[in-house]
Amino acid sequence: MTVEIELKLAIPSAAASLLRRHPLVKSLSSAPPLRRRLHNRYFDTAALDLTHQGYALRLRRVDGRWLQTLKGGGQMEGGLHRREVWEVSVDGDALDLSRFRNSAAQQVLAPLAGQLQLLFVTDFWRTTWALTTTAGDHIELALDQGEIRTGGKQVPISEVELELKSGNPLSLYQLAVALQQDLPLRPESANKAERGYALYLGLPPAPVKAEPLALSPAMDAAAALQAIAWNCMAQMQRNEYGLLHLSDPEYLHQMRVGLRRLRAALGLLRLAQADIVDKPILRELNWLAERLGPARDWDVFVTQTLPLLTQKHNFPSAALISHAAETTRKRRLVSARRAVASARYAGLLLRLSLWVAQAKWRTGGMFDKPAIDFARQTLQHYQRQTRKRGKSTDKPEDLHALRIAVKKLRYAVEFFASLFDAGASRGYGERLTELQDILGRLNDLTVASRLLSELAGGADRRLQQALDSAQGRLEKLSKQDVKALRKAWRKFSDGGLFWKKC
């Protein structure tokens, strides 16, 4: 068994020639590139037992011989894929699981013998360069161009793989950042096998919520914060495709949640050391938030707030407002999609991934503490801030400040919950969630009022009347949630703190 470390990058097929001629590739190459055709057959059971366990089994024909490979048990961090790989040669174009004898691969595959079937094929030309960086790291750069096929369907392959042969994994990000200055490269979160399974099933990828974090009590704060940042970035990246190509607004929602969680995670770092986060990265994250936020606001307005008005009141004019709002909603979605499809966003991901991988905050200070001690200190700080903000909720700006404080506390609880007893933290989390949900509804109503005012510009008489009526109904809904907020706040304030030492 070996461990494969690769950084996968999507590249438009039209830009492949630019990569081949890139001066950096030429200067780091120790020999002319090698070009060969790779034909791969992927196997699984009808119930997809392997993919559900995180494995991929393939036969590869290369240079007239067949290789049988099982990959799995890895992770994806900022486009960097780490996987365990078991590979053996076989005599022909059929699986021979006995060749994996005395290995972990055999233990995975043995229960599935006789159930495996061909699901899809990848067929592509691979051009490889052997690169040596100035620091002495050895990297194989591969340009893959071809297609994935199954059941008469096909999708193109056009990607770059940077595989670490020896040296520091950081060199993969450093090379990618350098190449991305001239080439339209984007981190790729899905590998060929994952894309093949999606094509085989004929289903689009589902919107992805945050994966539960499993931090170890043995971690120091620096390692825990790095794991948290990777987790947030994964949620963002896993929803990119859906935001760009599909109509479900949940992709935008989950990508924005991932971004907000990431900014909250960076806030934890800044809480420990104010100047630790790279300022250009912070500016770029703010830019992205400014593109995703308005699009999400209009989604909520059209799909949640207006239906709520219709449900709570007899409001036939909601359809008139919805029609007017839809035009602005589509325009904001176009803006969000352009941002995520841009080279600027791709560059942000690569620079952010390099920065997180470097983890320069590892040296000294609070970051050397055990993760659980850092978590207790952080949670206590956010708890105090929340209690302070909750003393006054009479003004809109007070409610806004409280919502932000509750959100920071909620994310911190989610980040660090695995370090504490699940039963002890569950009740606190439920009370906090109830409080955040009410504050979120109040904020949605405040945003809705602002968006109604935007629609009023240039509205005809009939639409203006509907907008005025909607503003009045929003005020009634707000009063109901203010009462619910007081009750939820008392429940939250009276509860215990799960992170306190017994």
Sequence and secondary structure as in RCSB ss.txt:
>XXXX:A:sequence
MTVEIELKLAIPSAAASLLRRHPLVKSLSSAPPLRRRLHNRYFDTAALDLTHQGYALRLRRVDGRWLQTLKGGGQ
MEGGLHRREVWEVSVDGDALDLSRFRNSAAQQVLAPLAGQLQLLFVTDFWRTTWALTTTAGDHIELALDQGEIRT
GGKQVPISEVELELKSGNPLSLYQLAVALQQDLPLRPESANKAERGYALYLGLPPAPVKAEPLALSPAMDAAAAL
QAIAWNCMAQMQRNEYGLLHLSDPEYLHQMRVGLRRLRAALGLLRLAQADIVDKPILRELNWLAERLGPARDWDV
FVTQTLPLLTQKHNFPSAALISHAAETTRKRRLVSARRAVASARYAGLLLRLSLWVAQAKWRTGGMFDKPAIDFA
RQTLQHYQRQTRKRGKSTDKPEDLHALRIAVKKLRYAVEFFASLFDAGASRGYGERLTELQDILGRLNDLTVASR
LLSELAGGADRRLQQALDSAQGRLEKLSKQDVKALRKAWRKFSDGGLFWKKC
>XXXX:A:secstr
 EEEEEEEEE  GGGHHHHHT HHHHHHBSS  EEEEEEEEEEE TT HHHHTTEEEEEEEETTEEEEEEEEEEE
EETTEEEEEEEEEEESSSS  GGGGTTSHHHHHHGGGTTT EEEEEEEEEEEEEEEE TT  EEEEEEEEEEEEE
TTEEEEEEEEEEEEEES THHHHHHHHHHHTTS  EE  S HHHHHHHHHHT              TT BHHHHH
HHHHHHHHHHHHHTHHHHHH   THHHHHHHHHHHHHHHHHHHHHHH TT S HHHHHHHHHHHHHHHHHHHHHH
IIIIIHHHHHHHS  TTHHHHHHHHHHHHHHHHHHHHHHHHSHHHHHHHHHHHHHHHH GGGSSGGGGSBHHHHH
HHHHHHHHHHHHHHTT  SSHHHHHHHHHHHHHHHHHHHHHGGGS HHHHHHHHHHHHHHHHHHHHHHHHHHHHH
HHHHHHTT  HHHHHHHHHHHHHHHHHHHHHHHHHHHHHHHHHHS  TTS  
